Amino acid sequence: MKNDSIFIYSEELLSYKFHPHHPFNQLRIKITYDLLMKMNVLQNHQIIAPRKASDTELQLFLDPGYIHAVKLASHGELSKEQCENYGLGTEDTPIFSYMHEASSLLVGGTLTAVDYVMSGQALHSLHLGGGLHHGFNGKAAGFCIYNDSAIALKYLLEKYRVRVLYVDTDAHHGDGVQWAFYDDPNVCTLSIHETGRYLFPGTGNVNERGEGAGYGYTFNIPLDAYTEDESFLYTYQTALEEIAAFFKPDVIFSVNGVDAHFLDPLTHLSTTVRLFREIPKIAHQIAHQYCNGRWIAVGGGGYDIWRVVPRAWSYIWMEMIELDPIPKTLPKEWIHNWRNHTTVPLPQEWDDQKHLIPLIPRKEEITQKNMMTLNQTLYSIRNNS
């Protein structure tokens, strides 16, 4: 195992909590952390506590008036009408006590991950508490109060003056990040997601390419519903390799939502955990090929917090430390520790059991459609090469 990666973690990250029945449940971070600890692949010296982002850092992307509104709402001091104007108090982003503080810590965790990599203290960093890619500069959206990814990219540009390749494989389009850098040629965004015809936020079409100086640096590949591992992985690998060769980034920043899994309750894709074993491998390879290894990874979506998220997210860390081979079964101590906390049976093995994977009769049609979308997205860089 290599020892050049850091893992951002503190139980304080669990304070980002809307209510007990909300689908966005940061307990998944702790469950994943515990899985890695029970495997003895995460050491105490690799764990770095997040810090809170300052208002100055938040304002790299966020409107000061919005930050003030979140502070007021955190203490019940913002009217219902004002809350609605800022996207707060909705079904997606309900108000909870001290949400400014919790959100600032989440952002600070991502900035900590950035600083460790860019200062040379680590080659790779993982902050599973981050990846809130829907928030806008003046409005909350899609479970996201402060968009840590957009703030981190602004921070990378301002402090380190680098070219960033942003890679987002969450099933939901990373709209907040895309629009934040739509006219910026120093940030190239690649989002591979389920088509917005059926899924929030409804954006991320192939023809969203950027504007002004940033035209040609936005890439979207909306996948058809029920896409399976092979088609998703081929799309991801082909797009990432060609876009990295075109853009030649200084650092990779990846959002690792795992809600493309067939068990996820909020999406309509049909992938397995095998996909999430391969996604970080390719990001890792690209980081070493173009960025001297610099790779910053955050979490994202993933709403089956027991059967999917811990295994899928653990693969990111195991790739960062180059763990090989990966054992077939999960630690019995981890299963024993958590089995009484959930009503669903916990997985026993790293791979999904074949009899549970749904059979998709339109597989060939879906694969062909995704291939056409991929070719359309990459046409511009292929045509100019």
C-alpha positions in Angstrom: 0.0 0.0 0.0 1.2 3.5 -0.9 1.3 6.2 1.8 0.9 9.4 -0.2 -2.8 10.0 0.2 -4.9 11.7 2.9 -8.5 11.1 4.1 -10.5 14.0 5.3 -12.7 13.0 8.2 -14.3 14.1 11.5 -17.6 13.1 13.1 -18.4 16.8 13.0 -19.2 16.3 9.3 -22.3 14.4 10.3 -23.8 17.7 11.6 -24.8 18.4 8.0 -28.2 16.8 8.7 -31.6 18.0 7.4 -33.9 15.6 9.3 -33.9 11.8 10.1 -36.0 10.9 7.0 -34.2 13.0 4.4 -32.5 10.9 1.7 -29.2 12.9 2.1 -27.7 11.2 5.1 -24.1 11.8 6.0 -24.0 8.8 8.2 -22.8 7.1 5.0 -19.4 8.8 5.6 -19.0 7.2 9.0 -20.1 3.8 7.7 -17.5 4.0 4.9 -14.8 5.3 7.3 -15.6 2.4 9.6 -15.4 -0.1 6.8 -11.9 1.1 5.8 -10.8 1.0 9.4 -12.1 -2.5 9.9 -10.1 -3.5 6.8 -6.9 -1.9 8.3 -6.3 0.0 5.1 -6.9 3.5 6.7 -4.3 4.6 9.2 -4.6 7.3 11.8 -1.8 9.4 10.4 -3.6 9.5 7.0 -6.8 11.0 8.6 -6.9 14.8 8.5 -9.7 16.8 10.3 -11.5 19.4 8.2 -11.4 23.0 9.1 -14.2 25.5 8.7 -14.1 27.7 5.6 -13.9 31.4 6.3 -16.5 33.9 5.0 -13.8 35.3 2.7 -13.2 31.8 1.2 -17.0 31.2 0.8 -17.2 34.5 -1.0 -14.9 33.2 -3.7 -18.1 31.9 -5.2 -21.0 32.7 -2.9 -22.9 36.0 -2.7 -22.3 37.7 0.7 -26.1 38.3 1.0 -26.7 34.6 0.6 -24.2 33.7 3.3 -25.9 36.1 5.6 -29.3 34.7 4.8 -28.0 31.1 5.6 -26.7 32.4 9.0 -30.0 33.9 9.8 -32.0 30.9 8.7 -29.7 28.7 10.8 -31.1 30.4 13.9 -34.7 30.8 12.8 -34.3 34.5 12.0 -35.2 34.5 8.3 -38.8 34.9 7.1 -40.5 32.2 5.2 -40.7 34.4 2.1 -37.0 35.2 2.3 -36.1 31.6 2.8 -38.0 30.6 -0.4 -36.1 33.3 -2.4 -32.8 31.6 -1.3 -34.0 28.0 -2.0 -34.1 27.3 1.8 -36.8 25.6 3.7 -37.8 23.5 0.7 -38.4 19.8 0.7 -34.9 19.3 -0.9 -33.1 21.7 1.4 -34.9 22.1 4.7 -33.5 24.4 7.3 -31.7 22.9 10.3 -30.0 24.5 13.3 -26.4 25.7 12.7 -26.5 24.8 9.0 -24.1 27.6 8.2 -21.5 26.1 10.5 -22.1 22.6 9.2 -21.9 23.8 5.6 -18.8 25.8 6.3 -17.1 22.7 7.8 -18.0 20.7 4.7 -16.5 23.3 2.4 -13.5 23.6 4.6 -12.9 19.9 4.3 -12.7 20.2 0.5 -10.3 23.2 0.8 -8.2 21.1 3.2 -8.1 18.4 0.6 -7.0 21.0 -2.0 -4.2 22.5 0.1 -2.7 19.1 1.0 -2.4 18.1 -2.6 -1.3 21.5 -4.0 1.3 22.1 -1.3 2.9 18.8 -2.1 2.0 17.2 1.3 0.0 14.5 -0.5 -0.5 13.3 -4.1 -4.1 12.4 -3.6 -6.8 13.5 -1.2 -10.3 12.2 -0.5 -13.1 14.1 1.2 -16.3 12.0 1.1 -18.2 14.8 2.9 -17.9 17.0 -0.2 -19.4 16.9 -3.6 -22.4 19.2 -3.2 -22.5 20.3 -6.8 -26.0 21.7 -7.2 -25.7 24.9 -5.1 -25.6 28.3 -6.8 -23.9 31.5 -5.7 -27.1 32.8 -4.3 -29.4 29.9 -3.8 -29.5 26.4 -2.3 -30.6 23.5 -4.5 -30.7 19.7 -4.6 -29.6 19.0 -1.0 -26.7 21.5 -1.4 -26.5 24.7 0.7 -23.0 25.7 -0.1 -21.4 24.3 -3.3 -18.0 23.1 -1.9 -16.8 22.0 -5.3 -17.4 25.4 -7.0 -15.7 27.1 -4.1 -12.8 24.7 -4.2 -12.3 25.3 -7.9 -12.3 29.1 -7.4 -9.8 28.6 -4.6 -7.6 26.5 -6.9 -7.7 29.2 -9.6 -7.1 32.1 -7.2 -4.4 30.6 -4.9 -2.6 28.1 -7.1 -3.2 29.5 -10.6 -3.8 26.0 -12.2 -5.9 24.5 -14.9 -8.4 22.1 -13.4 -10.2 19.2 -15.0 -13.5 18.7 -13.1 -14.9 15.2 -13.6 -18.4 14.4 -12.3 -19.8 10.9 -12.5 -22.8 11.5 -10.2 -26.1 10.4 -11.7 -27.4 13.9 -11.4 -25.8 16.6 -13.6 -23.4 18.9 -11.8 -25.3 22.1 -12.8 -24.0 24.4 -10.1 -20.4 23.8 -11.0 -21.0 23.9 -14.7 -22.7 27.4 -14.7 -20.0 28.7 -12.3 -17.3 28.1 -14.8 -19.3 28.3 -18.1 -17.1 31.1 -19.4 -13.8 30.1 -17.8 -11.2 28.4 -20.0 -9.1 27.4 -17.0 -11.7 24.9 -15.8 -12.8 22.1 -18.1 -15.9 20.3 -16.8 -16.9 16.8 -17.8 -20.2 15.5 -16.4 -21.5 12.0 -17.2 -25.0 11.6 -15.8 -28.5 10.3 -16.3 -30.4 12.2 -18.9 -32.3 15.1 -17.5 -35.5 14.0 -19.2 -36.3 11.9 -16.1 -34.1 13.3 -13.4 -33.3 16.5 -11.4 -31.9 19.0 -12.3 -32.9 18.5 -16.0 -29.8 20.1 -17.4 -26.6 18.7 -18.8 -27.4 18.4 -22.5 -24.8 17.8 -25.1 -25.2 21.3 -26.6 -24.3 23.0 -23.3 -20.7 23.7 -24.4 -19.7 26.9 -22.5 -19.7 30.5 -23.6 -17.3 33.3 -24.4 -13.7 32.4 -23.6 -15.0 29.2 -22.0 -16.7 27.9 -25.1 -15.6 24.3 -25.8 -14.5 23.6 -22.2 -17.8 22.2 -21.0 -18.6 18.5 -21.8 -21.8 16.7 -21.0 -22.7 13.1 -21.7 -26.3 12.4 -20.7 -26.8 8.7 -20.5 -30.1 6.9 -21.2 -32.1 5.5 -18.3 -31.1 1.9 -17.4 -27.5 2.3 -18.7 -25.4 -0.7 -17.4 -21.7 -1.0 -16.4 -20.2 -1.6 -19.8 -21.7 1.3 -21.6 -21.1 3.7 -18.6 -17.5 2.6 -18.3 -16.7 2.8 -22.0 -18.2 6.3 -22.1 -16.3 7.5 -19.1 -13.0 6.1 -20.1 -13.2 7.3 -23.7 -14.3 10.8 -22.7 -11.9 11.3 -19.9 -8.9 10.1 -21.9 -9.7 12.3 -24.9 -10.7 15.4 -22.9 -7.5 15.1 -20.7 -5.4 14.9 -23.9 -7.2 18.0 -25.2 -7.1 20.1 -22.1 -3.9 18.9 -20.4 -4.8 19.8 -16.8 -2.6 20.6 -13.9 -4.9 18.8 -11.4 -7.9 16.4 -11.5 -10.9 17.2 -9.3 -13.5 14.4 -9.2 -17.0 14.2 -7.8 -17.7 10.6 -7.1 -21.5 10.2 -6.7 -22.5 6.6 -6.6 -26.2 7.0 -7.3 -25.9 5.3 -10.7 -26.2 2.0 -8.9 -29.2 -0.1 -9.6 -30.2 -0.1 -6.0 -30.2 3.7 -5.6 -33.8 4.9 -4.8 -33.5 8.3 -6.6 -32.2 7.4 -10.0 -32.9 5.1 -13.0 -29.5 3.7 -14.0 -28.5 0.0 -13.7 -24.8 -0.2 -12.8 -23.2 -2.3 -10.2 -20.3 -1.7 -7.7 -18.0 -3.0 -10.4 -18.3 0.4 -12.1 -17.2 2.2 -9.0 -14.1 0.0 -8.8 -13.1 1.1 -12.3 -14.0 4.8 -12.2 -11.2 5.8 -9.7 -8.6 3.6 -11.5 -8.9 5.7 -14.6 -9.0 9.0 -12.8 -5.8 7.9 -11.0 -4.1 7.0 -14.2 -5.0 10.3 -15.8 -3.8 12.2 -12.8 -0.3 10.6 -13.1 -0.2 11.0 -16.8 -1.0 14.7 -16.9 -0.9 16.1 -13.4 2.2 14.6 -11.6 -0.4 12.6 -9.6 -2.4 15.5 -8.3 -5.9 14.2 -7.7 -8.6 15.6 -5.3 -11.7 13.5 -4.9 -14.9 14.3 -3.1 -18.2 12.4 -2.5 -21.5 13.4 -4.0 -24.8 11.5 -4.4 -25.5 8.0 -3.1 -28.8 7.2 -1.3 -28.6 3.5 -0.5 -26.3 4.2 2.4 -26.0 0.6 3.6 -25.7 -1.7 0.5 -24.0 0.6 -2.0 -22.2 3.7 -0.7 -19.7 2.1 1.7 -18.4 -0.4 -0.8 -18.4 2.0 -3.8 -16.7 4.9 -1.9 -14.2 2.5 -0.3 -12.9 1.7 -3.8 -11.7 5.3 -4.2 -9.5 5.1 -1.2 -8.3 1.6 -2.0 -7.3 2.9 -5.5 -5.5 5.9 -4.0 -3.3 3.7 -1.8 -3.0 1.1 -4.6 -4.4 -1.8 -2.5 -4.0 -5.0 -4.4 -5.6 -7.5 -4.3 -8.9 -6.5 -2.8 -10.4 -9.2 -0.6 -13.5 -11.0 -1.8 -15.5 -10.6 1.4 -16.3 -7.6 3.7 -14.9 -7.7 7.3 -17.2 -9.6 9.6 -16.6 -7.0 12.3 -18.0 -4.3 10.1 -21.1 -6.3 9.3 -21.6 -7.1 13.0 -21.1 -3.4 13.9 -23.9 -2.1 11.6 -26.4 -4.9 11.0 -28.7 -3.9 13.8 -28.8 -0.3 12.5 -30.6 -1.1 9.3 -33.6 -3.1 8.1 -31.9 -4.2 4.9 -29.4 -7.1 4.9 -25.8 -5.8 4.6 -23.7 -7.2 1.7 -21.2 -9.9 2.5 -19.0 -9.4 -0.5 -17.5 -6.6 -2.4 -19.2 -7.5 -5.7 -23.0 -7.5 -6.2 -24.5 -10.9 -6.3 -25.5 -11.7 -9.8 -29.0 -12.9 -9.1 -29.8 -9.4 -7.7 -28.8 -7.5 -10.8 -31.8 -6.7 -13.0 -31.9 -7.9 -16.6 -32.4 -4.9 -19.0 -34.0 -6.1 -22.3 -33.1 -2.8 -24.1 -29.4 -3.1 -23.4 -28.2 -3.0 -27.0 -30.4 -0.1 -27.9 -29.4 1.9 -24.8 -25.7 1.2 -25.5 -26.0 2.4 -29.1 -27.8 5.6 -28.0 -25.1 6.3 -25.4 -22.4 5.8 -28.1 -24.1 8.4 -30.3 -24.2 10.8 -27.5 -20.5 10.2 -26.7 -19.5 10.8 -30.3 -21.6 14.0 -30.5 -20.0 15.3 -27.3 -16.4 14.6 -28.4 -17.0 15.7 -32.0 -15.4 19.2 -31.5 -12.1 18.0 -30.1 -11.9 15.0 -32.5 -12.6 17.3 -35.5 -9.9 19.8 -34.5 -7.2 17.3 -33.8 
